[in-house]
């Protein structure tokens, strides 16, 4: 049963041992994560499905990580102290692939170290709650519409599972919000973020509007997480939900959205 669905950013600065004093710059986002961490602990999910744009690329295939155990570390960001090992769900991953293989191109991977797009949300959402198994999914080079349709099929597969399931879209928005941005600046960055958040807050028309977004606007805004979000929307397309924006920050030149979709799983 799908109990919860979140859209979260994956800035390394949100990890206290990495961000340190700079964490204050993302205070709103950190506070929003704390709210979701409390909700996660209360929900006690058996399975966390994390969709990441930074997992091992499988080209024009959707990738499912079937590693039985995955390590979490943030050495690439200078943090050599934080280490964790999480448990994957090999059986479920294989069942999912078999269920969808005739309709969607899928590759299985065995990443023994979780990519940072998955690791950062996991670390911040679970806190001391470490009972859930993790199923990491990777976005592909396919279209937004393909990601939505794939998400729908994954959602159909998960919706009647006995486990309590948390869905997480790891998704940073525009990388071009400020002149100091590493990717450069574009006025279309803020326009994209504003439009996307507006669309997400209207469930009845969200998918239609997002899939119709101008490709030039998307390319110019340079979001890394749009496909993660669209896949998540596909997964919950059969469910009632009430989106709630907990935080949005562009202080560091990248759009960081934290949103609780508030699934009505008893409907």
N, C-alpha and C positions, 0 to 999 in steps of 0.2 A: 504494500500500500504506500503510495506517495503521500507523505505527511507534510513535507516542507519543501520550499524552493526559494533559493536566494540568488541574487546577482551581486557579486562582490569584486572589488579591485584586487590586484596582486602586486602592489608596490612593496618592494623589500623594506622600505622605510617603516612600514607598519609593524615589522618584527622588532620589538623593543631592543634586542641585542644588536640589531643592525642600525635602526634609526637613531637610537640614543636621543640626543638633544633635538635632532631634526624631527623626531616623532611629533613634537608640538605643532609642526606645520600641518600635520594631518590629524589634528585632534578630533575633528568631527567624524572623520572616517573611522578612527580608532574606537571612538565611543559607539558608533553604529555597529562595528564588529563585536563589541562587548555585548550589545543587546542581542545579536544573533547567536553569540556563544551561549548566553543564558538560555535562549530558546532551544538551541541544540541539545544542551544538557537536559532540559526538561523533557524534550521529545524522546531522548534515548534511542536514536536511530540504530538499526541493525546494519544498515548499508548506506554509505555516502557515495553518490555518483558525482564525480567532478569532471566538468567539461573544460578543457584547457586549450588555448591557442598556441601554447609553447611546448606541448608534448612532441615526441619524436614524429616528424612528418612522414606521412604515408602517401604523399602525392594526392592522386585522385581516388583515394580510399579513406574510409573512416577507420581509425585505429582504436583497438581495445587492448588495454594493458592486462595481460594475464599472469604477470609475475605473482607467485604465491606470497612473497614478502617484498616490501619496497622500503628503501632507506630514505630518510629525510635529512638533508643537511643544507646549510647555506654558506658553504665555503667559498662559492663564487662571489659572495658579497662580503667576504672578510670575517664571517662568523664561523669560528672553528669549534665553538662550544656546544651549539644546539645540534643535537642528534636524536633521531627517533627512528623506530622501525614500525611499519604498519602492515597489516595483513590484507592481502588482496582476496578476490573471490573468483578463483579459477573456474570453478564449476559453472557459476552464473555467466561468466564471460563466454565460455564455450557454448552454453545454451543460447545465449543471445546471438552469437555469430550464426549458429545453425538455424535459428529462427528467421534471421534477416538476410542470409547469404544469397538467396535467389532474387532479392529485390534491391539490395544495396551492396556496393563494393566495400568489403571489410577485410582488414588485415589485423592479425593478432601480433602484439609485440610483447617483449619481456623486459621492460625497463626496470632494472633493479634499484635505480635511484629515481625518485619521483621528481618530475620537472618542477621548476619553481612556480609556474602558473597553477599547479595543483597543490604543491607543498605549502605555499603561503596561506591560502584559504583553509587548508586542513589544519595547519598549526594554530591559526587564530580562532577557528570555529570550535575546535574540539577541547581546547584547554586541557583539563585533567580527565575529560571523558574520552577514553581510548578503546571502547568496546566495539565500535563499528568496523566492519570490513569496508574496503574502498575499491570502487570500480572506476578507474580513470579512462575517460574517453578523449580522443583528440579530434580537433577540427581538421578539415581537409582543404584541398584546392578547389573543390566543387562549389557550385553556386549557393547563394543564400537559400533559394527554394529547395535545393537538394538537402541542405542542412535541416530545414524545417520538416521535410518529409521523413528524413531519417529519424529526427527527434520524435515524430508522431509514432513511428513503428517501435522505437525504444520505449516510449511511454505506454503503448499498448501491451508490450511485453512485461513491463514493471507493474502496471496498475493493479493487477490482481495477485501480485506476489504476497506471500504471508509476512515478509519482512517490513519493518517500518523504515521507509526510505526518505533520505534527504537528497535533493538535487541541488547542485551548485554550479552556476555558470561563472567561471573565472574570466573577468572581462574588463579590461581598461578601455576607455572610450578614446576620444581624439588625443593624439600625441602632439598637436600643433596649436596649443592654446595661448602660448606666450612667445615673445621674441627670444626669450632665453631657452626655449625648448630645444632639446638635442636634435629633434627632427625638423626644426625650423618653425616658423609661424605662418598661420593662415587664418584669416577671419572666418573661413568656412568651418574651422574647428569648433568654435563655440556654437555656430549655427547647427551643425550636425548634432552635437550633444544635446542642445535644447530640444530639437525636433525629436530625437530618439527618446528622451525622457518623457516628453509630451505624449508620444505614441504609446509608450509602455504603460502609462497611467490610465489608458483607455483600453481595457482588455477586449472589448467587442470589435475594435478596429485595429488593434495593435499590429497583428501579423500582416494584414492587408497593407497598411501604411508603411511598415518597415520594408516589406518586400518590394514596394514601389519607390523606395528612396532613390534619388538620382545617383547613379554609379559614379559620376564625376565628383559629387559632393563627398561621397564615402571615400573615394580614393584620395581626395585632397585633405580630408580630415585625418586620415590615417589612424583609424581605430584598430586595435588588435583583437577586440573581443566581440565584435558584432555577430560573428558566426556562432560563438558560444551561446550568446543570448537567444538567437533564432532557434538553435537546436533545443534549448531549454523550453522555449515557447511551444515547440512541437511536442515535447514530452508532456506538457500540462494542458494540451489543447482540448482534451476530453473532460477537463476538470473545471470547477468553479474556483475563481481566485480573486483576491482584492489587493492589487499592488500598493505598496507603501514605500515611498522614498525616504530612507533613513538619513542619507547624507549624499551630498554631491560636492566635490571639491576640484578646482582646477588650479590651485595655488602653485603647484610645481610644474605647470605647463602640460599636464596630462589629465584627462577627465577621469575622476575616480567616483563611480556610482556604487552606492550600497543600497540594495532594494530587497525588501521582503515581499514575496508574492502572496503570502497568506492564503495557502491552499485550504479550501473548504472540503476536507477529505470525508466529512460525515454527510455531505449533501447527496 
